[in-house]
Amino acid sequence: MPKSNLDISRLKERYHTMLRIRAFEEFAIKAADEKLVLGAIHPSIGQEACAVGVCAALRQDDFLLSTHRGHGHTLAKGADALAMMRELFGREGGICGGKGGSMHIADFSVGMLGANGVVAANINIAAGAAHAAKLLGQDKIAVCIFGDGAINRGPFLEGLNWASAFNLPVLFICEDNQWASTTRSKDVTGGDDPVKRANSLGIKGESVDGNDVMAVEEVTTRMVTEIRAGAGPRLLHAKTYRLLGHTSVDKAAYRPDGEADGKWAECPISRTKDLLIRAGVSESEISKLKADAAAEMNAAFEEAKVSPWPAISDAYSDVQDIGSIKPMDT
């Protein structure tokens, strides 16, 4: 088979990161099933290309804001998998001290300002972070990833309007998985896609195949370069598909029978594996990448399980004003 002109080394790296995200979420679901995680797990299985392609185009000091479905974005931005797993378990050593859990995971050290359990709330936060960077004369940018359900909420209009009015260094990314929780998005969305909505506010935008990791990286890199050069905000509409339910316990019975079945072959990991094989990468090398990702996340899972609980007194750390609150006896 003739060799491809692809950058195979880079493609393998992106593929491995997607496998790491997939493996992390599979263990997160296992943890929820075993009651090690109390609260909802929102898997992004099937959407890994957006996380990896976008974050590959960013610097560590660039800001990133995510949704309640943010494990993949956080990992791709450079957060530590063990600290993330401990966070999901509420254990000591968690990336937020065990206080944020799955839906509010954050790591300021890599620019990840946080996932958000409130749909669309991260859009205004991203506009604020971008405005702060502009006022401080920094060349960092803010990137905000939100779902298709968010474009029908008020903060979408507010955040994009503010970014446009003040020419802010922010990239808005609609990770369109076609389902807003349990409702098909197109059934409750008027007018054209989010690109046209952004255009109406003076923001340039375009759509991309959100299951093509290299296409996502290419267009994100171009947009980030434009934004960093002072061109103002941009919007990227990444079309993908959520393979599982809204949460790990959601059987997605609201979807037509068989709809998701045919989507697995189109998911980013399946498509990238096929591309690597056609480019001459051996099955054994691809299998090793998968095994390495699984081993890493299994180790994180097992270590998080035996990590201690935080001290009760830690409940009073990270509090803005404890005033007359007295720590409980430990």
Sine and cosine of phi, psi and omega as CSV:
sin_phi,cos_phi,sin_psi,cos_psi,sin_omega,cos_omega
0.00,0.00,0.76,-0.65,0.00,-1.00
-0.92,0.39,0.56,-0.83,0.01,-1.00
-0.95,0.32,0.55,-0.83,0.02,-1.00
-0.99,0.11,0.34,-0.94,0.10,-0.99
-1.00,0.02,0.21,0.98,0.08,-1.00
-0.91,0.40,0.44,-0.90,0.20,-0.98
-0.99,0.17,1.00,0.03,-0.15,-0.99
-0.91,0.41,-0.62,0.78,0.00,-1.00
-0.87,0.49,-0.70,0.71,0.00,-1.00
-0.92,0.38,-0.63,0.77,0.00,-1.00
-0.90,0.43,-0.64,0.77,0.04,-1.00
-0.90,0.44,-0.62,0.78,0.03,-1.00
-0.90,0.44,-0.69,0.73,0.02,-1.00
-0.91,0.41,-0.64,0.77,0.01,-1.00
-0.88,0.48,-0.69,0.72,-0.01,-1.00
-0.90,0.44,-0.64,0.77,0.03,-1.00
-0.90,0.43,-0.64,0.77,0.05,-1.00
-0.90,0.44,-0.63,0.78,0.05,-1.00
-0.90,0.43,-0.61,0.79,0.04,-1.00
-0.89,0.45,-0.68,0.74,0.03,-1.00
-0.90,0.44,-0.72,0.69,0.00,-1.00
-0.86,0.50,-0.71,0.70,-0.03,-1.00
-0.92,0.40,-0.66,0.75,0.03,-1.00
-0.85,0.53,-0.71,0.70,-0.06,-1.00
-0.95,0.31,-0.53,0.85,0.08,-1.00
-0.90,0.44,-0.63,0.77,0.06,-1.00
-0.96,0.29,-0.53,0.85,0.07,-1.00
-0.90,0.44,-0.64,0.77,0.05,-1.00
-0.91,0.41,-0.67,0.74,0.06,-1.00
-0.86,0.51,-0.67,0.75,0.00,-1.00
-0.90,0.44,-0.65,0.76,0.04,-1.00
-0.90,0.44,-0.66,0.75,0.03,-1.00
-0.88,0.47,-0.55,0.84,-0.02,-1.00
-1.00,-0.01,0.16,0.99,0.02,-1.00
0.90,0.44,0.40,0.92,0.11,-0.99
-0.99,0.16,-0.36,0.93,0.08,-1.00
-0.91,-0.42,0.84,-0.55,0.04,-1.00
-0.97,-0.26,0.92,-0.39,-0.12,-0.99
0.84,-0.55,0.13,-0.99,-0.13,-0.99
-0.98,0.19,0.61,-0.79,0.19,-0.98
-0.94,-0.34,0.82,-0.57,0.01,-1.00
-0.95,-0.32,0.99,-0.11,-0.07,-1.00
-0.95,0.31,0.53,-0.85,0.10,-1.00
-0.94,-0.34,0.44,0.90,-0.03,-1.00
-0.88,0.48,0.83,-0.55,-0.08,-1.00
0.97,-0.25,-0.18,0.98,-0.09,-1.00
-0.89,-0.45,0.27,0.96,-0.16,-0.99
-0.90,0.43,-0.46,0.89,-0.08,-1.00
-0.91,0.41,-0.54,0.84,0.00,-1.00
-0.92,0.40,-0.74,0.68,0.00,-1.00
-0.86,0.52,-0.75,0.67,-0.10,-0.99
-0.96,0.29,-0.71,0.71,-0.02,-1.00
-0.90,0.44,-0.65,0.76,0.00,-1.00
-0.93,0.37,-0.78,0.63,-0.10,-0.99
-0.93,0.36,-0.43,0.90,0.07,-1.00
-0.90,0.43,-0.38,0.92,-0.03,-1.00
-1.00,-0.04,-0.01,1.00,-0.11,-0.99
-0.96,-0.29,0.38,-0.92,0.18,-0.98
-1.00,0.02,0.32,-0.95,-0.01,-1.00
-0.88,0.47,-0.55,0.83,-0.05,-1.00
-1.00,0.09,-0.06,1.00,0.12,-0.99
-0.93,0.36,0.55,-0.84,0.00,-1.00
-0.99,0.13,0.58,-0.81,0.10,-0.99
-0.73,-0.69,0.72,-0.69,0.10,-1.00
-0.81,-0.58,0.63,-0.78,-0.14,-0.99
-0.77,-0.63,-0.03,-1.00,-0.01,-1.00
-0.98,-0.18,-0.11,-0.99,0.13,-0.99
-0.90,0.43,-0.24,0.97,0.01,-1.00
-0.97,-0.26,0.88,0.47,-0.25,-0.97
-0.92,-0.40,0.15,0.99,-0.02,-1.00
-0.85,0.53,-0.73,0.69,-0.06,-1.00
-0.90,0.44,-0.67,0.74,0.01,-1.00
-0.89,0.46,-0.66,0.75,-0.04,-1.00
-0.92,0.38,-0.71,0.71,0.05,-1.00
-0.89,0.46,-0.70,0.71,-0.04,-1.00
-0.91,0.41,-0.46,0.89,0.02,-1.00
-0.97,0.22,-0.21,0.98,0.10,-0.99
0.90,-0.44,0.14,0.99,0.00,-1.00
-0.93,0.36,0.41,-0.91,-0.03,-1.00
-0.98,0.18,0.76,-0.65,-0.08,-1.00
-0.91,0.41,-0.65,0.76,0.00,-1.00
-0.91,0.42,-0.70,0.71,0.03,-1.00
-0.89,0.46,-0.57,0.82,0.05,-1.00
-0.93,0.38,-0.69,0.72,-0.01,-1.00
-0.91,0.42,-0.65,0.76,0.07,-1.00
-0.88,0.48,-0.61,0.79,0.02,-1.00
-0.89,0.46,-0.69,0.72,0.03,-1.00
-0.88,0.48,-0.55,0.83,-0.03,-1.00
-1.00,0.10,-0.13,0.99,-0.04,-1.00
0.96,0.29,0.48,0.88,-0.13,-0.99
-0.98,-0.19,0.26,-0.96,0.11,-0.99
-0.87,0.49,0.64,-0.77,-0.05,-1.00
1.00,0.02,-0.01,1.00,0.09,-1.00
-0.90,0.44,0.46,-0.89,-0.12,-0.99
-0.88,0.47,-0.41,0.91,0.10,-0.99
-0.86,-0.51,0.46,0.89,-0.01,-1.00
0.95,0.31,0.28,0.96,-0.02,-1.00
0.99,0.14,0.13,0.99,-0.09,-1.00
-0.99,-0.12,-0.34,0.94,-0.08,-1.00
-1.00,-0.04,-0.59,0.81,-0.04,-1.00
0.93,0.37,-0.31,-0.95,-0.09,-1.00
-0.93,0.38,-0.71,0.71,-0.16,-0.99
-0.99,0.17,-0.19,0.98,-0.04,-1.00
-0.76,-0.65,0.59,0.81,-0.03,-1.00
-0.96,0.28,0.61,-0.79,-0.05,-1.00
-0.44,-0.90,0.38,-0.93,0.10,-0.99
-0.45,-0.89,1.00,-0.06,-0.06,-1.00
-0.88,0.47,-0.43,0.90,-0.05,-1.00
-0.91,0.42,-0.38,0.92,0.06,-1.00
-0.91,-0.41,0.27,0.96,0.05,-1.00
0.99,0.12,0.08,1.00,0.00,-1.00
-0.99,0.11,0.98,-0.22,-0.09,-1.00
-0.99,0.17,-0.14,0.99,0.14,-0.99
0.73,-0.69,0.54,-0.84,0.25,-0.97
-0.98,0.21,0.19,-0.98,-0.07,-1.00
-0.55,-0.83,0.79,-0.61,-0.01,-1.00
-0.98,0.20,-0.13,0.99,0.00,-1.00
-0.98,-0.20,0.88,-0.47,-0.06,-1.00
-0.86,0.51,0.82,-0.58,0.06,-1.00
0.99,0.16,-0.15,0.99,-0.04,-1.00
-0.89,0.45,-0.48,0.88,-0.03,-1.00
-0.94,0.33,-0.28,0.96,-0.04,-1.00
-0.92,0.39,-0.72,0.70,0.03,-1.00
-0.93,0.37,-0.57,0.82,0.04,-1.00
-0.90,0.44,-0.66,0.75,0.02,-1.00
-0.89,0.45,-0.66,0.75,0.05,-1.00
-0.88,0.47,-0.65,0.76,0.04,-1.00
-0.90,0.43,-0.68,0.73,0.02,-1.00
-0.90,0.44,-0.66,0.75,0.02,-1.00
-0.91,0.41,-0.63,0.78,0.01,-1.00
-0.91,0.40,-0.63,0.78,0.05,-1.00
-0.88,0.48,-0.71,0.70,0.01,-1.00
-0.87,0.50,-0.65,0.76,0.00,-1.00
-0.92,0.40,-0.70,0.72,-0.01,-1.00
-0.90,0.43,-0.52,0.85,0.00,-1.00
-1.00,0.09,-0.05,1.00,0.01,-1.00
0.95,0.31,0.42,0.91,0.00,-1.00
-1.00,0.03,0.43,-0.90,0.02,-1.00
-0.98,-0.18,0.25,0.97,0.08,-1.00
-0.98,0.21,0.35,-0.94,0.02,-1.00
-0.83,-0.56,0.26,-0.97,0.10,-1.00
-0.94,-0.33,0.67,-0.74,0.05,-1.00
-0.84,-0.54,0.79,-0.61,-0.05,-1.00
-0.85,-0.52,0.88,-0.48,0.04,-1.00
-0.97,-0.24,0.79,-0.61,0.01,-1.00
-0.62,-0.78,0.26,-0.97,-0.04,-1.00
-1.00,-0.01,0.11,-0.99,-0.02,-1.00
-0.91,0.41,-0.46,0.89,0.05,-1.00
-0.91,0.41,-0.43,0.90,-0.06,-1.00
-0.94,0.33,-0.39,0.92,-0.08,-1.00
-0.95,0.31,-0.19,0.98,0.03,-1.00
-0.98,-0.18,0.21,0.98,0.01,-1.00
-0.93,-0.37,0.41,-0.91,-0.10,-0.99
-0.82,0.57,-0.67,0.74,-0.03,-1.00
-0.86,0.51,-0.41,0.91,0.05,-1.00
-0.88,0.48,-0.76,0.65,0.02,-1.00
-0.91,0.41,-0.70,0.71,-0.04,-1.00
-0.89,0.46,-0.75,0.66,-0.06,-1.00
-0.92,0.40,-0.70,0.71,0.00,-1.00
-0.93,0.38,-0.61,0.79,0.03,-1.00
-0.89,0.46,-0.71,0.71,0.00,-1.00
-0.89,0.45,-0.69,0.72,0.00,-1.00
-0.88,0.47,-0.64,0.77,0.01,-1.00
-0.94,0.33,-0.71,0.71,-0.06,-1.00
-0.88,0.48,-0.56,0.83,-0.06,-1.00
-0.94,-0.35,0.22,0.98,0.09,-1.00
0.77,0.64,0.82,0.57,-0.13,-0.99
-1.00,0.08,0.48,-0.87,0.02,-1.00
-0.99,0.15,0.97,0.24,-0.06,-1.00
-0.66,-0.75,0.65,-0.76,0.08,-1.00
-0.93,-0.38,0.89,-0.46,0.06,-1.00
-1.00,-0.05,0.76,-0.65,-0.02,-1.00
-0.81,-0.59,0.90,-0.43,0.10,-1.00
-1.00,-0.01,0.95,-0.30,0.04,-1.00
-1.00,0.06,1.00,-0.02,-0.17,-0.99
-1.00,0.04,0.99,-0.16,0.01,-1.00
-0.99,-0.12,0.17,0.99,0.15,-0.99
0.99,0.17,-0.16,0.99,-0.01,-1.00
-0.77,-0.64,0.83,-0.56,0.11,-0.99
-1.00,-0.07,1.00,-0.09,-0.12,-0.99
0.86,0.51,-0.95,-0.32,-0.04,-1.00
-0.94,-0.33,0.25,0.97,-0.05,-1.00
-0.88,-0.48,0.73,-0.68,0.07,-1.00
-0.92,0.39,0.84,-0.54,-0.17,-0.99
-0.85,0.52,-0.66,0.75,-0.09,-1.00
-0.91,0.42,-0.36,0.93,-0.01,-1.00
-0.97,0.25,-0.29,0.96,-0.05,-1.00
-0.82,-0.58,0.31,0.95,-0.03,-1.00
-0.87,-0.50,0.86,-0.50,0.02,-1.00
-1.00,0.03,0.43,-0.90,0.09,-1.00
0.96,0.26,-0.37,-0.93,-0.08,-1.00
-1.00,0.05,-0.12,-0.99,-0.08,-1.00
-0.95,0.30,0.10,-1.00,-0.06,-1.00
-0.88,0.47,-0.39,0.92,0.04,-1.00
-0.89,0.46,-0.70,0.71,0.01,-1.00
-0.91,0.41,-0.59,0.81,0.04,-1.00
-0.91,0.42,-0.66,0.75,0.04,-1.00
-0.90,0.44,-0.68,0.74,0.02,-1.00
-0.84,0.55,-0.62,0.79,-0.04,-1.00
-0.91,0.42,-0.32,0.95,0.03,-1.00
-0.98,-0.21,0.16,0.99,0.03,-1.00
0.99,0.11,0.32,0.95,0.00,-1.00
-0.95,-0.32,0.80,-0.59,0.04,-1.00
-0.96,0.28,0.57,-0.82,0.01,-1.00
-0.41,-0.91,0.21,-0.98,0.08,-1.00
-0.38,-0.92,0.23,-0.97,0.00,-1.00
-0.96,-0.27,0.42,-0.91,0.01,-1.00
-0.58,-0.81,0.45,-0.89,0.12,-0.99
-0.94,0.35,0.97,-0.26,-0.08,-1.00
-0.95,0.30,-0.03,1.00,0.08,-1.00
-0.98,-0.19,0.03,1.00,0.02,-1.00
-0.96,-0.28,0.99,-0.17,-0.14,-0.99
-0.88,0.47,-0.61,0.79,-0.02,-1.00
-0.96,0.29,-0.56,0.83,0.06,-1.00
-0.92,0.39,-0.65,0.76,0.04,-1.00
-0.89,0.46,-0.71,0.71,0.00,-1.00
-0.89,0.45,-0.66,0.75,-0.04,-1.00
-0.89,0.46,-0.76,0.65,-0.05,-1.00
-0.95,0.31,-0.58,0.82,0.04,-1.00
-0.90,0.43,-0.68,0.74,0.02,-1.00
-0.86,0.51,-0.68,0.73,0.01,-1.00
-0.91,0.42,-0.71,0.70,0.00,-1.00
-0.90,0.44,-0.66,0.75,0.01,-1.00
-0.89,0.46,-0.65,0.76,0.03,-1.00
-0.88,0.47,-0.68,0.73,0.02,-1.00
-0.90,0.43,-0.70,0.71,-0.03,-1.00
-0.90,0.43,-0.69,0.72,-0.04,-1.00
-0.91,0.42,-0.44,0.90,0.02,-1.00
-0.99,0.13,-0.03,1.00,0.07,-1.00
0.98,-0.18,0.26,0.97,-0.06,-1.00
-0.98,0.21,-0.11,0.99,0.02,-1.00
1.00,-0.07,-0.09,-1.00,-0.10,-1.00
-0.94,0.34,0.38,-0.92,0.06,-1.00
-0.68,-0.73,0.33,-0.94,0.10,-1.00
-0.76,-0.65,0.73,-0.68,0.06,-1.00
-0.89,-0.46,0.79,-0.61,0.03,-1.00
-0.97,-0.25,0.97,-0.24,-0.04,-1.00
-0.99,-0.17,0.91,-0.40,-0.06,-1.00
-1.00,-0.01,0.87,-0.49,-0.04,-1.00
-0.65,-0.76,-0.37,-0.93,0.00,-1.00
-0.42,-0.91,0.72,-0.70,0.04,-1.00
-1.00,0.07,0.92,-0.38,-0.11,-0.99
-0.97,0.26,-0.52,0.86,-0.01,-1.00
-0.97,-0.25,-0.12,-0.99,-0.01,-1.00
-0.96,0.27,0.01,-1.00,-0.01,-1.00
-0.87,0.50,-0.64,0.77,0.11,-0.99
-0.81,-0.58,0.10,-1.00,-0.05,-1.00
-0.92,0.40,-0.36,0.93,0.00,-1.00
-0.98,-0.18,0.00,1.00,-0.01,-1.00
-1.00,0.09,0.87,-0.50,-0.03,-1.00
-0.99,0.10,0.00,1.00,0.05,-1.00
0.83,0.56,0.67,0.75,0.00,-1.00
-0.92,0.38,-0.24,0.97,0.02,-1.00
-0.97,0.24,-0.25,0.97,0.03,-1.00
-1.00,0.10,0.53,-0.85,0.06,-1.00
-0.84,0.54,0.61,-0.79,0.00,-1.00
-0.82,0.58,0.76,-0.65,0.08,-1.00
0.99,0.11,-0.10,1.00,-0.07,-1.00
-0.86,0.51,-0.70,0.71,-0.07,-1.00
-0.98,0.21,-0.36,0.93,-0.11,-0.99
-0.85,0.53,-0.71,0.70,-0.04,-1.00
-0.98,0.21,-0.09,1.00,-0.04,-1.00
-1.00,0.09,-0.31,0.95,-0.06,-1.00
-0.89,0.46,-0.62,0.79,0.01,-1.00
-0.94,0.35,-0.32,0.95,-0.01,-1.00
-0.99,-0.12,-0.03,1.00,-0.08,-1.00
-0.94,0.34,0.35,-0.94,-0.09,-1.00
-0.83,0.55,-0.64,0.77,-0.04,-1.00
-0.93,0.35,-0.70,0.72,0.03,-1.00
-0.89,0.45,-0.69,0.73,-0.02,-1.00
-0.92,0.39,-0.63,0.77,-0.01,-1.00
-0.95,0.32,-0.61,0.79,0.07,-1.00
-0.87,0.50,-0.71,0.70,0.01,-1.00
-0.88,0.48,-0.65,0.76,0.00,-1.00
-0.91,0.41,-0.65,0.76,0.02,-1.00
-0.90,0.44,-0.66,0.75,0.02,-1.00
-0.89,0.45,-0.70,0.72,0.02,-1.00
-0.92,0.39,-0.38,0.93,0.04,-1.00
-1.00,0.05,0.00,1.00,0.09,-1.00
0.98,-0.21,0.09,1.00,0.04,-1.00
-0.98,0.19,0.70,-0.71,-0.10,-1.00
-0.96,0.26,0.43,-0.90,0.06,-1.00
-0.87,0.50,-0.61,0.79,-0.03,-1.00
-0.91,0.42,-0.63,0.78,0.02,-1.00
-0.92,0.38,-0.64,0.77,0.03,-1.00
-0.91,0.41,-0.66,0.75,0.03,-1.00
-0.89,0.45,-0.58,0.81,0.02,-1.00
-0.92,0.40,-0.63,0.78,0.05,-1.00
-0.87,0.49,-0.66,0.75,0.02,-1.00
-0.92,0.39,-0.68,0.74,-0.01,-1.00
-0.91,0.42,-0.63,0.78,0.02,-1.00
-0.90,0.44,-0.67,0.74,0.01,-1.00
-0.90,0.43,-0.69,0.73,0.00,-1.00
-0.90,0.43,-0.66,0.75,-0.01,-1.00
-0.91,0.42,-0.66,0.75,0.02,-1.00
-0.87,0.50,-0.72,0.69,-0.07,-1.00
-0.97,0.24,-0.49,0.87,0.10,-0.99
-0.91,0.42,-0.67,0.74,0.03,-1.00
-0.89,0.45,-0.66,0.75,0.03,-1.00
-0.90,0.44,-0.66,0.75,0.02,-1.00
-0.87,0.49,-0.76,0.65,-0.07,-1.00
-0.92,0.39,-0.63,0.78,0.00,-1.00
-0.95,0.31,-0.61,0.79,0.02,-1.00
-0.89,0.45,-0.58,0.81,-0.01,-1.00
-0.87,0.50,-0.56,0.83,-0.08,-1.00
-0.98,-0.21,0.08,1.00,0.04,-1.00
-0.95,0.33,0.58,-0.82,-0.05,-1.00
-0.95,0.32,0.34,-0.94,0.12,-0.99
-0.96,0.26,0.49,-0.87,0.07,-1.00
-0.90,0.44,0.45,-0.89,0.09,-1.00
-0.91,0.41,0.55,-0.83,-0.01,-1.00
-0.85,0.53,-0.57,0.82,-0.01,-1.00
-0.89,0.45,-0.36,0.93,0.02,-1.00
-0.91,0.41,-0.29,0.96,0.02,-1.00
-0.89,0.45,-0.35,0.94,-0.05,-1.00
-0.99,-0.16,0.02,1.00,0.12,-0.99
-1.00,0.08,0.32,-0.95,0.00,-1.00
0.89,0.46,0.37,0.93,0.02,-1.00
-0.97,-0.23,0.75,-0.66,-0.10,-0.99
-0.90,0.44,-0.70,0.71,-0.06,-1.00
-0.58,-0.82,0.99,-0.15,-0.03,-1.00
-0.99,0.14,-0.27,0.96,0.10,-0.99
0.74,0.67,-0.88,-0.48,-0.07,-1.00
-1.00,-0.05,0.13,0.99,0.00,-1.00
-0.91,0.42,0.75,-0.67,0.04,-1.00
-0.94,-0.33,0.81,-0.59,0.02,-1.00
-0.83,0.55,0.59,-0.81,0.04,-1.00
-0.95,0.31,0.44,-0.90,0.08,-1.00
-0.93,0.38,0.67,-0.75,0.02,-1.00
-1.00,-0.09,0.00,0.00,0.00,0.00
